[in-house]
Each structure stands twice: as C-alpha cells, then as structure tokens.
Amino acid sequence: MTVSNAQATPEAASKFPKVDRFIISISLAGMALLASLIWLETAPFLVGLFFVGAMLGIALYHGAFGFTAGWRNWVVSGNGTGLRAQLFLLGLACLLIVPVVTGGIEGTAGTIAPVGVSLVVGSFMFGFGMQLGGGCGSGTLFTVGAGNLRMVLTLAFFIIGSVVGTVHLPFWLDAPGTDPIQLASSLGPWGAIALQWAVLAALWWLVGRREKRMTGKTSHGLLERDRSVSVMRTLLTGRWPFLWAAVVLAVGNLLTVILSGTPWGVTFAFALWGAKIAQFIGIDMTQVEFWTWDYGALALRDSLLVNVPSVMNFGLLLGAMLAAGLANKYNAGSQNPLVLRSVLAAVIGGSLMGYGARLGFGCNIGAMFSGIASASVHGWIWFASAFVGSLLGIRARPFFGLGN
C-alpha cells in the first residue's frame, strides 16, 4: 500500500516548522549591515564582540533565560528551576573567568566595584524596578528585540533613568563605602572559586528546600525540553533547556573577556545612548562630572560603534530578533492591549532600573553575573540587595495589574 503525497504532507510539515521569513531576513540584513559598519569603523575584534552579543541574544530568547521571572517564580510558587539555572550559570562562569582575569591572560581584568551605600541602594532600586518593568537589563533588551512593545517603553525609561543616575552618581559615591574587594587577591583564584562554589551550593540547597516545602517535590528541570522535537529543531527554534542557555551565556562572557579584556556589561550603553541623545538636543553632558571621567568622556566623544557594551547590545537585539523569527513568535509578547497601570509600571520600573544600575555599577549581568564571575564581593552584595528589592517589587505588581 502506498502513501499519497496528500497524506504525507502533515507529517512532513511537522518536521519543518513554520518560521517568520520576514523577521529572519530583517535580522540577518541588520547583522550584515552593522557588522560591516563596525568593521569599517574599528577593528575585527569588535565585529567578533558584535556576534558574541548576537549569540547571547539567541540564548536568552530561546532559553527564556530571564532573571526577573526566575526570582519571582521561586518566591511566589516555589518553582526553583529558573533560579537554580542562574546559580549553575554563576558557578560555571566563575570557574571559566576567575583564572583568566587573575593572571591567566595578560591584559584582562575582572569586573570589580566599591562596596558601600551606593551599591546597596542602587541594587535595591534595580531589584524593585525589574519586577515592575518586566525584565532586567538583558531581559529588557532581548524582549525588545523579540518585538515586545511594552518593553520598548521600559527600555526608553531605563535610558532616561540611567542618564539621571550619571548626574547623581558622584554624590552617592561620597557616601560611606570601601574600596573594591576581590576574593582572589587574598585567597588566590582557586580559593576564590572554592569559596564561591560553597556559597552557591548553600543557595542551591536553600532553593530546593523551599521548593520541596511549597510543591512537595524538588524538580531540577535544567535539561527539560520537548522530547517530541528533535535536538536540531530545538536548537534552531527553541525552547532550549535552561542548561543549554546557561552554558552559552557563560562561554559568551568568557569570549567577551578574551576579546575585550573585561567581562560582559549591558547598562553603561543605556547611559551613553541617553547622553548622546541629550547632546543632540542641546544639553551639554560634558559638564556632568560622570562624563568628564576618562572612560565616560572617551565614550561620549567616540562613535557608538567603537563602544563595546553598545556593540554587544546591538548584536543582542538582533540575535533575539532572529531567534523570535525562527520560533515564529515575533511580537508574541504584545498581543494583550496596554493598559494605563501596566504602562505606569513600565515607566516606574524602567526609571528605577536605569537609576539603580548607575548607582549599583550595573545590572544582573554587569554587576551580579560578571562581578561574581570575577570573584568580586560587590557582585554578592548586589545579588542580596537586589533580591530584597525584588521581593517588594513582587508584592507591588498586583497594584499595577501585573500577575505573579
């Protein structure tokens, strides 16, 4: 008995999922254009960082790797899978990056920052804001790249808050604090890794204990995926297991260190974009103390195409757009109409994240992920303070019509 073409079509179609060819074409064209401009403007290493950013955007989207939701799910329902994936990510990145930035590769340096009032207040504000805004720094970017209109509003006010934060940061830095503390300086790289792994193991246990108490079981879920779909199709169209995304993010951060000399950061670019817009409309940002400091002054003078965080953010946006096109879900997060309270939450959340990121020396990526991966104590303090802020943000979400 033979099978007709008509009968075979549905089965064949299931093997070749529908993709959004228009979005894929736009994202690939955008990548080609920007990569060419970066090549002409600067040097090949920045083109490499642009594509590392694109890889990170794909991993964030296909892995649905959002720090904000992972924290909220564990607090509200006890589901610790997302938070556990973040702990795995921090442990792997620590193992990969600490030896490199503590002398393994000449010319590299870790992400370190002072420990003081500015860090605690800024990270607390960021944690509160990310629950209202709907995403952290990287989360805001990859959802904007995937076509979420509400997150465009969050990003706009993230940028505004970042610029205001640069104006006020010198005041906050005068508050009590200490110099940066890097664990490897006293413990050596392997001692620092061992200590941080011990802390991560304790947190892993705590996450599982609460999860079991609330749900009756502990489900790690780091390799969970749709087994009816092939590995190759999952790789191309998602959704990835958390473990896949965590490995790509950790390796991507290592590549960032090797190519740029320092770990991955996101939110300085937002402040820079806002400052350049302010300059364009006639506000002289060169008189702001923050933008007279060496790195800020140079970035303000130069093209965005030579600024590492900006180049990587552009890649991340287009990588997430490509991933959304492959998954045929571009703009899927904008199907519900925007209501006033949700808009207000985006405005407040974005502003708090922008301001808090400057005071706290970065977001979940630049301060927490890259800080802990560099064995810097400020990364752990950022984590703790932002988590407390996030707890209050979770409680505030229902007042803005946002579900938990």
ABEGO torsion letter per residue (X at the ends): XBBBAAAAAAAAAAABBBBBAAAAAAAAAAAAAAAAAAAAABBAAAAAAAAAAAAAAAAAAAAGBBAAAAAAAAAAAGBAAAAAAAAAAAAAAAAAAAAAAAGABBGBBBBBBBBBAAAAAAAAAAAAAAAAAGEBAAAAAAAAAAGBAAAAAAAAAAAAAAAAAAAAAAAAAABBBBBBBBAAAAAEAAAAAAAAAAAAAAAAAAAAAAAAAAAGBBBAGAABBBAABBAAAAAAAOBBBAAAAAAAAAAAAAAAAAAAGBBBBAAAAAAAAAAAAAAAAGBBAAABAAAABAAAAAAAABBAAABAAAAAAAAAAAAAAAAAAAAGABGAAAABBBBAAAAAAAAAAAAAAAAAAAAAGEBAAAAAAAAAAAGBAAAAAAAAAAAAAAAAAAAAAAAAGBBX
